[in-house]
């Protein structure tokens, strides 16, 4: 990693940590200052958004730049990527577990309209040793990333006219009540308050008015429970 990338990563980490200190300060002082208490919830929400931004930008600051291709045609993207990144022999090749493989022939061949459109293939010029027999590097989804996928699928992949469910205040309150009864005295690993704010922003930006009922108190209570 270059010196500039290192400094940039450290700067984002400082913002990430500083935002948490600001949240702690607001939480400690708000009971004693009426004006701060009135604005505390919105301040903490914005600080958590800042933490999420710093976390994302800090993560990508340490990684090489990436070119991505998105489109309807699987074959078109495959051949475009192969043409742009091909070697002297005109092929895009990579090494898997010591074996030389061709991208078009072995990794992403035409599927006759049955391609796995949800699959993303990433290439890197920085080779890693890995484990013999397991040449691919995988990254697991976080809990909130899975929640985003389910949220997106529910509202975009299904015919909601065939689903008898309404996002009503009573159901929301019952959900919060059940979640409150399951809270632990000590914090547990998993979803954090920052994660809930991230999901809130994703839902608001992607779904919008359909989930307007959650803006009342659900998100604030869910964040407090995380």
C-alpha positions in Angstrom: 0.0 0.0 0.0 1.4 3.4 -0.9 2.1 6.2 1.6 -0.8 8.2 0.4 -3.2 5.3 0.7 -1.9 4.6 4.2 -2.4 8.2 5.3 -5.9 8.3 3.7 -6.9 5.0 5.5 -5.6 6.4 8.8 -7.5 9.7 8.3 -10.8 7.8 7.7 -10.1 5.7 10.8 -9.6 8.8 12.8 -12.9 10.2 11.6 -14.6 6.9 12.4 -13.2 6.9 16.0 -13.8 10.6 16.5 -17.4 10.3 15.5 -17.9 7.6 18.2 -16.3 9.9 20.8 -18.8 12.6 19.7 -21.7 10.2 20.1 -20.5 9.3 23.6 -20.2 12.9 24.5 -23.7 13.8 23.3 -25.1 10.8 25.1 -23.4 11.8 28.4 -24.2 15.5 28.3 -27.7 15.6 26.9 -29.5 14.9 30.3 -28.0 18.1 31.6 -28.5 20.5 28.6 -32.0 21.0 27.3 -31.1 22.4 24.0 -28.6 19.6 23.3 -31.2 17.0 24.4 -33.7 18.4 21.9 -31.2 17.9 19.0 -29.3 14.9 20.4 -31.2 12.2 18.4 -30.7 13.9 15.0 -27.0 14.7 15.9 -26.3 11.1 16.8 -28.0 9.9 13.6 -25.8 12.1 11.5 -22.7 11.0 13.4 -23.6 7.4 12.7 -24.0 8.1 9.0 -20.6 9.8 9.1 -19.1 6.6 10.8 -20.6 4.5 8.0 -19.2 6.7 5.3 -15.7 6.7 7.0 -15.8 2.9 7.4 -16.6 2.4 3.7 -14.1 4.9 2.4 -11.5 3.7 4.8 -11.9 0.2 3.5 -11.6 1.1 -0.2 -8.7 3.5 0.4 -6.4 0.6 1.0 -7.4 -1.3 -2.1 -6.4 -0.9 -5.7 -8.7 0.9 -8.1 -11.3 -1.3 -9.8 -13.1 -1.1 -13.1 -16.6 -2.7 -13.0 -19.0 -3.6 -15.8 -22.8 -3.9 -15.5 -25.3 -4.6 -18.1 -28.1 -7.0 -19.3 -25.9 -9.0 -21.7 -23.8 -11.6 -19.9 -22.0 -12.5 -23.2 -21.4 -8.8 -24.0 -19.8 -8.1 -20.6 -17.7 -11.2 -20.8 -16.2 -10.4 -24.2 -15.8 -6.7 -23.4 -13.8 -7.6 -20.2 -11.8 -10.2 -22.1 -10.9 -7.7 -24.9 -9.9 -5.0 -22.5 -7.8 -7.2 -20.2 -6.5 -9.7 -22.6 -2.8 -10.7 -22.8 -0.6 -10.8 -25.9 -2.4 -13.9 -27.0 -5.7 -12.1 -27.1 -7.2 -14.1 -24.1 -8.0 -13.1 -20.6 -6.3 -15.8 -18.5 -5.8 -16.4 -14.8 -4.2 -19.0 -12.6 -6.3 -21.2 -10.3 -4.4 -23.5 -8.0 -1.5 -23.6 -10.4 -3.7 -24.2 -13.5 -4.0 -21.7 -16.3 -7.6 -21.0 -17.1 -9.4 -19.0 -19.8 -12.1 -16.6 -18.6 -14.5 -17.2 -21.5 -13.9 -20.9 -21.9 -13.6 -22.0 -18.2 -15.0 -19.4 -15.9 -17.8 -17.5 -17.6 -18.9 -19.4 -20.7 -22.1 -18.5 -22.6 -25.0 -20.2 -20.8 -27.7 -20.0 -23.5 -29.8 -17.6 -21.5 -29.4 -19.5 -18.2 -26.5 -17.6 -16.8 -26.2 -16.9 -13.1 -26.8 -13.1 -13.4 -26.3 -12.5 -9.6 -22.7 -13.7 -9.7 -19.8 -11.2 -9.7 -16.3 -12.2 -10.8 -13.4 -10.1 -9.7 -9.9 -10.3 -11.0 -6.7 -8.9 -9.3 -3.2 -8.4 -10.5 -2.0 -9.0 -7.0 -1.8 -12.7 -6.6 -2.3 -14.3 -3.2 -0.9 -17.7 -2.2 -4.2 -19.1 -0.8 -4.6 -22.7 0.3 -3.9 -25.6 -2.0 -7.1 -26.9 -3.4 -9.0 -23.7 -2.5 -7.8 -21.1 -4.9 -10.7 -18.6 -4.7 -10.9 -15.8 -2.2 -14.4 -15.4 -0.8 -15.9 -12.7 1.4 -18.9 -13.5 3.6 -21.9 -11.2 3.7 -22.6 -9.4 6.9 -26.0 -9.6 8.6 -27.0 -6.2 7.3 -25.9 -7.0 3.8 -28.1 -10.1 3.9 -31.0 -8.0 5.2 -30.5 -5.6 2.2 -30.6 -8.4 -0.2 -33.8 -9.8 1.3 -35.4 -6.3 1.4 -34.5 -5.7 -2.2 -35.8 -9.1 -3.3 -39.1 -8.7 -1.5 -40.0 -5.4 -3.0 -38.5 -5.9 -6.5 -38.7 -9.6 -7.3 -42.2 -10.6 -6.0 -45.8 -9.6 -7.0 -46.8 -7.9 -3.8 -50.5 -7.9 -4.9 -50.4 -11.7 -4.1 -49.0 -11.1 -0.6 -51.5 -10.3 2.2 -49.3 -8.2 4.4 -49.4 -4.5 5.4 -46.7 -2.6 7.3 -49.0 -1.3 10.0 -48.1 0.6 13.3 -49.6 -2.2 15.4 -47.4 -4.9 13.8 -44.4 -2.6 14.1 -44.9 -2.1 17.8 -45.4 -5.8 18.4 -42.1 -6.5 16.6 -40.3 -3.9 18.7 -41.8 -5.3 21.8 -40.6 -8.9 21.0 -37.2 -7.6 20.2 -37.0 -5.6 23.4 -37.8 -8.7 25.5 -34.8 -10.5 23.9 -32.2 -7.8 24.7 -29.1 -8.8 26.7 -27.5 -6.8 29.5 -24.2 -6.9 27.7 -23.5 -6.1 24.1 -23.3 -9.1 21.7 -21.4 -9.4 18.4 -23.4 -8.9 15.3 -25.6 -6.0 14.2 -24.5 -2.6 15.6 -26.3 0.7 15.9 -24.3 1.9 12.9 -25.5 -1.1 10.9 -29.2 -0.3 11.6 -28.7 3.3 10.4 -27.1 1.9 7.3 -30.1 -0.4 6.7 -32.4 2.6 7.4 -30.7 4.7 4.8 -30.7 1.9 2.2 -34.4 1.2 2.8 -35.3 4.9 2.6 -33.3 5.5 -0.6 -34.3 2.2 -2.4 -37.9 1.7 -1.3 -39.0 5.1 -0.2 -42.7 5.8 0.6 -43.6 2.1 0.8 -41.8 1.9 4.2 -42.9 5.3 5.4 -44.5 3.8 8.4 -41.1 2.8 9.8 -40.0 6.4 10.0 -42.2 7.1 13.0 -40.4 5.3 15.8 -39.2 1.9 14.4 -35.8 2.9 13.2 -34.9 4.9 16.3 -36.0 2.0 18.6 -34.2 -0.6 16.4 -31.0 1.5 16.6 -31.3 1.7 20.4 -31.8 -2.0 20.7 -28.7 -2.9 18.5 
